[in-house]
């Protein structure tokens, strides 16, 4: 984030999307085929796959694809800043 702010100032750091359920390997291969290699990939909580691509020069931002499996539950945050959201 700091590198982005230093290079561009405030703005959109990255755009994330799930590719309508396209197979994971296909997503990665299609970005590479178009000249955008993955720069960071992993799995959050051992379930949610994510990958960032080197799209900044072409789009002025970074693209990310992700996949949340069916039934994935977000954990409760450890902290809220500046405070918890209002009760529903």
DOBA-199293 format. One record per residue: residue in three letters; z, x, y of N, C-alpha, C in turn. Coordinates in steps of 0.1 Angstrom, whole numbers, plus 5000, padded with zeros to 4 digits. Example, Ala and Ser with C-alpha at 12.3 -4.5 7.8 and 13.67 -1.06 7.14 Angstrom:
2
ALA507851324943507851234955507851324967;SER507151284978507151374989507951295000;
This chain:
88
UNK500050084988500050005000500050095013;UNK500850195012500950285024499550345027;UNK498950395017497550455019496650355025;UNK496650225020495750125026496150105041;UNK497350095044497750075058497350185067;UNK497550305062497150425069495650435072;UNK494850385062493350395063492750275071;UNK493350155069492750035075493649965085;UNK494849985085495749895093496049775085;UNK496549675092496849555084495649485079;UNK495749415068494649345062494849315048;UNK493849265041493949225027493849355018;UNK494949375011495049495003494249474990;UNK494349364983493549334971493449184969;UNK492349154961492049024957492149014942;UNK492948924937493148914923492548784917;UNK491948784905491348674899491348684884;UNK491248574877491348574862489948564855;UNK488848554862487548554855487348434846;UNK488048324848487848204840487948234825;UNK488848314821489148344807488148424800;UNK487248494807486248594801487048694793;UNK486548734781487248834773487548964781;UNK488749014779489249124787488349244787;UNK487849294775486949404775485649384782;UNK485149264782483949224790484149244805;UNK485349204809485649214824485549364828;UNK486249444820486349584824484949654823;UNK484249614813482849674811481949634822;UNK482049504826481149454837481449524850;UNK482649544854482949614866482449764865;UNK482649824854482149964852480649964853;UNK479949864847478449864847477949844862;UNK478749784870478349764884478849884893;UNK479349984887479750104894481250104899;UNK482050014894483450004899484350024887;UNK484750154885485650184874487050134876;UNK487750114866489150074867489950194872;UNK490850174881491650284886493150274882;UNK493550154878494850134873494850014864;UNK495450024852495549904843496849904836;UNK497349794831498549794823498849654819;UNK500149634814500649504810502049484816;UNK502149384823503449344829504249264819;UNK505549304817506449234808505849224794;UNK504849314791504249324777503349214774;UNK503049124784502249004781501048994791;UNK501249014804500248994814499449114816;UNK498149114812497249224814496749224829;UNK496549344834496049354848495249484849;UNK494249484858493449604860492949594875;UNK493049714882492549724895491249814894;UNK490249784904489049854903488749924917;UNK487950024916487550104928486450034936;UNK486749924943485849844950485949864965;UNK486849944970487149944984486049994993;UNK485250094988484150134997483050034998;UNK482849944988481849844988482349714995;UNK483649684994484149554999485249565009;UNK485749675012486849705021488149655016;UNK488249625003489449584996489349624981;UNK490449604974490449634960490449504952;UNK489649504942489649384933490549414921;UNK491249304917492049304905491749194896;UNK491749214883491649104874492949104865;UNK493348984861494548974854494448864843;UNK495348854834495448744824496848714821;UNK497248584824498548534819498348454807;UNK498948494796498748414783499348274785;UNK498848184777499348044777500848054774;UNK501647974781503047974779503848084786;UNK503148164794503848274801504848214812;UNK506048254812507048214821507448334831;UNK507248304844507748404853509248424853;UNK509748544853511148564853511748524867;UNK512948494868513648464881513748604888;UNK513448604901513548724909514948774909;UNK515148904910516448974912516948944926;UNK516148934935516548914949515448834956;UNK515848764967514948694976514948764990;UNK513848774996513848835010513048735019;UNK513448695030514848725035515848635029;UNK515548535021516448445014515748355004;UNK516448284996515748194986514948084993;UNK513948034987513147924993514047804993;UNK513747705002514547585003514447504990;UNK515547434987515547354974514547244976;UNK513947214964512847104964513446974966;
